Amino acid sequence: MFDIGGELVNQESYIKEIIQGDDWMMDILHTVRGLDLPDWWVCAGFVRSKLWDVLHDFKQRTPLADVDVIYFDAAYPSEHIEKQLEQQLRGLRPEIPWSVKNQARMHVVSGLPPYSCSVDAISKFPETATSLGVALDSSDQLQLAAPWGVADVLQAVLRPTACYEQGTDNHYVYEQRIIKKNWHATWQKVHKAEQQE
């Protein structure tokens, strides 16, 4: 449960309501679903930034560097296909900065063992607050993937996922992202989790 202005609400239902109430986000989800990709999700900043905008009472959407679309197709793990899909999406919505990645090959880029599916890949994004994805099923129901839960994103906490924790070979990637992304400059409530000793 999550305390919103003194009201306890179910965290995942709250997130789904926010997204369902955003026509722009829902239109993007319908556009991506039209490609009929296997195990597809729109993820990362697409979800996180919206929730942080709401948390900060922003009336205008914070612009996204890209809209991350992921899918999982082990039979065709080709970057060339991803570029074709981006081109298709640009043909439908040219104003959207599309980024399409097949997670059947992205473990190589991240230097991690192979992923088993898209949600497994989402669980290996660097921050828990970014490890989020949304999709529409065939009956138009909104699906939410949150392998590390949603508490951190709703509390604007930056915490590394297991693959990027302190002491791992990849921890520097998490630390560099915090500096490069500089989320606190846009969303003042964003803060790093207390480090465990």
N, C-alpha and C positions, 0 to 999 in steps of 0.2 A: 504494500500500500504506500501511497505517496501523499504527503500533506501539501495541498495546493490552497493557500490562503485559508488554512484552518479546516479544509475539507479533505477527508481521506478518500482517495480514489485509487482504483486499480491502475497501476503504472502502464501496463501494456494497452489496456483499453483507452486510457487517456491519450497515449501516443497515436493509436489508430484513429481516434476521434479528431485529433489535430490534423492528421494527414487527409482523412476523408473530407474535412472541411476546407481543404485547400484545393481549389479547382485546377490550379496550375500543376500541382504535384500529381493529382489524379489523372490529368490529361497525359502527362509524361508516362505514367504507369500504363495507361491504355495504349499509348503509342508503342511502348516497348513490348507489351504483350502481343501486339499485332505481328511481331517478328516470329513468334512461336519458337523461341529458343528453349533448349533443354535447361532445366534448373536455373532459371534466370531470376535476378534480383536487381533493383536499383538501390545503391547502398552508400555507405560512408557519409561524406559531407552532405549529400542530398537529404538525409534524415537528420543527422546531427545538427547542421546549421539551422534547419527549420525549428528544431526543439530549443536551441539556444536563442533564436530570435524571439520565440514565444516567452521563454524564461526572462528575457530582458525587455519585454513589452515593446519590441520594435514594431512599428507600423509598416515599414518597408522591408521587403525581403533582402537579406544580405546576398549580394551577387556570388555565384558559385564559379570557381575556376573551371570546373567541369562537372558533368552529370555522369557518375560512374554506373555503368551497366555491366553486370557480370553474368556469366553463364558457365555451365560445365558440360563440355563435350570432348571426352577422351578420344573419340574416333577421329576428330579433326582439330588437333591442337595447333592451329596455324595463325600466326599474326596477320597474314594476308586476309584471312576470312574475317578477322576482327575489323580490319580497315574497311572491308566491303560492307559490313554491318553498320559501321559508323556512317558510311556514305549513304546507306539506305535511310538511316535515321535523320541525317541532315536533309535528305530529300523531303522527308515528312515534316520536320521541324528545324529549319535551317538556323534559327536563332539560338538553339540550344547547343552548348559546348559539349557534345557527346564524347564519351570515352568508353569503349567496349573492350572487355578483356575476358578471354576464356580461362577460367581458373584451373583447367586441366594442365596448363603450361606455366602458370604464374609462380608456382613454387620455385621454379628454376631461377626466375628473376629475383625472388626474395631469399634465395639460398636456404630453402627449407625442404623437408621431406614432402613427397607428393600429397596433395589434398585429395580427400575422398569424395568431396562434393562442394557445392558453392558455400554452404553454411560452414563447413569445415574451414574453407578459405577465409570467410569473414571472421572466424574465431582467431585467425592468425594475422589480422590487421594490427598495426602497432599499438593503438590505444583502445581501451574498452569502450570509450565514448564514441568511437568511430566504427566499432564492430557491430554495425546495424544494417539491416537490409529490409526492403519492403517489396512486395510483389502482389499481383492480383491472380487469384485462381480462376478456373474456368467459369465459376458461378459468380464472378465479380466480387468475391470476398477478399478483403485486404489481409495479407499475411505479413507478419513481422518476424524477422529473424534477429535474435539478440542473444548470441551464445554466452555472453558475459553478463547478461541482465541489462537493465535500463537505469539502474539507480545512479550510476556515474554520469551518464549524459544528462539526466534530469537535475542533477546537483552540480553540473558544470565542473566535474572532477576529471582531471587528466591522470590516468593510471596506465602503465604498460600492460599489455596482455602477456600471457605466460612466456611466449617466444621472445619477448623483448624486456623481460624483467631484469633488474639489476643483477649482475653476475653472469648474464648470458652473453654470448658473442654478439648478439644483435642489439644490445641495450643502447649502444651509441646511435643507432638508427632512430629510436624513440626520442632520445635527447636532442638530436639534430632537428627532427621534425618539430618539436616544441619551439625551438628557436626560430626555425625558418617560417613556420606557419604563423607564429605570433598571434594566436587566437585571442589572447587577453586584450590586445589593442582594439579589437572589434567588440568582444563580449567581456565586459569588465569582471563578471562573476567567475569566469573560468580560472581555475587554479589547479596546481599539481597536488596530487594526493600526498599526505604525510608519508615519508619513507619509513618503512619498517626497519628497525635495527636488528 
